[in-house]
């Protein structure tokens, strides 16, 4: 199973304008679409968990929104993978990767087999919660890392190094739990 990739994406929120109201939000204008900020991964059987973030690429200094090189690095990993494993892979991670691929006009990788731990938890067990944090806790693996919440995401989008470092650590820890 050395061609099995475990991966987790962290994305930015969508920025935009909307009319007053907290419960029925209809965007008037989207200023920035959600994009991949970073991802953590490891190959099944390897000990090392790696993280790749937008800030690590030379284009980031000039354009904090351009994540083409980041997405290209995802495609290279997917090309090597026969299986991809993630928590909520079908509904989130794979779709986030596909969106980044098409928006950056990148040739898609060959298809891979999906192992979605969220789908498996829902199909085979009757846990009270299927969140990664809750499953890891009940199985005695650990908990997700605490962080500053949304300000960490804001800091990353603004280019604040301490927030990037916290995000990268948080992202890597999710792979440990996975």
C-alpha positions in Angstrom: 0.0 0.0 0.0 3.0 2.3 -0.6 0.9 4.1 -3.2 -1.8 5.1 -0.7 -1.9 8.8 -0.1 -3.4 10.3 3.1 -4.3 13.9 2.6 -6.1 16.8 4.2 -6.8 20.3 2.7 -7.2 23.6 4.5 -9.1 26.3 2.5 -9.8 30.0 2.7 -13.3 31.2 3.2 -15.1 32.9 0.3 -14.9 36.8 0.6 -17.8 38.8 -0.6 -20.6 41.3 -0.1 -24.2 40.5 1.0 -27.2 42.5 2.1 -28.1 42.8 5.8 -29.3 39.6 7.5 -27.7 36.8 9.3 -29.8 33.8 8.4 -30.6 34.1 4.7 -27.3 35.0 3.0 -27.5 35.7 -0.7 -24.1 37.0 -1.9 -24.3 40.1 -4.0 -20.7 39.9 -5.2 -17.9 37.4 -4.6 -14.6 39.2 -4.1 -12.4 36.0 -3.6 -13.4 32.5 -4.2 -12.4 29.9 -1.6 -9.1 28.3 -2.5 -6.6 25.7 -1.1 -4.3 27.4 1.4 -2.3 24.3 2.4 -2.5 20.6 2.5 -0.8 18.0 4.7 -0.1 14.5 3.5 1.8 11.3 4.0 2.2 8.0 2.2 0.7 5.0 4.0 3.5 3.2 5.9 5.8 6.3 6.0 6.3 8.0 9.3 6.9 11.5 8.0 3.9 13.9 7.6 4.6 16.7 5.2 2.8 20.0 4.7 2.7 22.2 1.6 1.3 25.7 1.9 0.8 28.6 -0.5 3.4 30.7 1.4 6.1 28.2 0.3 5.9 29.1 -3.3 7.7 32.1 -5.0 4.5 33.5 -6.5 3.0 34.1 -3.0 5.1 37.2 -2.3 3.5 38.9 -5.3 0.0 37.4 -5.2 -1.4 35.8 -2.1 -4.4 34.4 -4.1 -2.4 32.6 -6.8 -2.2 29.0 -5.8 -1.4 27.4 -9.1 2.0 26.0 -8.0 0.4 24.6 -4.9 -2.4 22.8 -6.9 0.3 21.5 -9.4 2.0 19.9 -6.4 -1.3 18.2 -5.4 -1.6 16.8 -9.0 1.9 15.4 -8.8 0.9 13.5 -5.6 -2.4 12.3 -7.1 -0.5 11.0 -10.1 1.5 8.7 -7.9 -1.5 7.5 -5.8 -3.6 4.5 -6.5 -5.6 5.2 -3.4 -6.4 8.5 -1.7 -7.6 8.5 1.9 -9.2 11.5 3.7 -11.9 12.3 6.1 -14.8 13.6 4.0 -12.8 13.0 0.8 -15.9 12.5 -1.5 -17.8 15.7 -0.4 -14.9 18.0 0.3 -11.2 17.2 -0.3 -11.5 15.7 -3.8 -13.9 18.4 -4.9 -11.6 21.2 -3.5 -8.7 19.6 -5.5 -10.8 19.4 -8.6 -11.9 23.0 -8.3 -8.3 24.1 -8.0 -7.3 22.0 -11.0 -9.9 23.4 -13.3 -9.6 27.1 -12.1 -5.8 26.9 -12.7 -6.2 25.2 -16.1 -4.1 22.2 -15.0 -4.4 18.8 -16.7 -6.2 16.6 -14.2 -4.4 13.6 -12.8 -5.4 10.0 -13.4 -8.3 8.9 -11.3 -7.6 7.2 -8.0 -9.6 5.0 -5.7 -11.2 6.7 -2.8 -11.1 5.7 0.9 -13.3 8.2 2.7 -13.1 7.6 6.5 -16.2 9.7 7.1 -18.2 7.5 4.7 -16.8 4.4 6.3 -17.7 5.7 9.8 -21.3 6.5 8.7 -21.8 3.2 6.9 -20.3 0.7 9.4 -20.7 2.3 12.8 -23.3 4.1 14.9 -21.0 6.7 16.5 -22.8 9.7 18.1 -20.6 12.0 16.0 -18.6 11.2 12.9 -16.4 14.3 13.1 -12.7 13.5 12.9 -12.1 15.1 16.3 -14.8 13.1 18.0 -13.9 9.8 16.3 -10.2 10.3 17.3 -11.2 11.0 20.9 -13.5 8.0 21.2 -11.0 5.7 19.6 -8.3 7.0 22.0 -6.1 8.5 19.2 -6.1 12.1 20.4 -7.9 15.4 19.6 -7.5 18.0 17.0 -5.1 20.8 17.9 -6.5 23.8 19.5 -6.0 27.1 17.6 -7.2 30.7 17.5 -10.2 29.9 15.3 -11.1 32.1 12.3 -8.3 34.6 13.1 -5.8 31.9 12.1 -7.4 31.7 8.7 -7.5 35.5 8.4 -3.8 35.7 9.4 -2.9 33.2 6.7 -4.8 35.1 4.1 -3.0 38.3 5.3 0.4 36.6 5.2 1.2 36.5 8.9 3.9 33.9 9.5 2.8 32.9 13.0 -0.6 32.0 11.7 0.8 30.1 8.8 3.0 28.1 11.2 0.0 27.3 13.4 -2.1 26.3 10.4 0.6 24.0 9.1 1.0 22.4 12.5 -2.8 22.0 12.7 -3.1 20.6 9.2 -0.3 18.0 9.9 -1.9 16.9 13.1 -5.1 16.1 11.2 -3.1 13.6 9.1 -1.8 12.0 12.4 -5.5 11.6 13.5 -6.5 10.3 10.1 
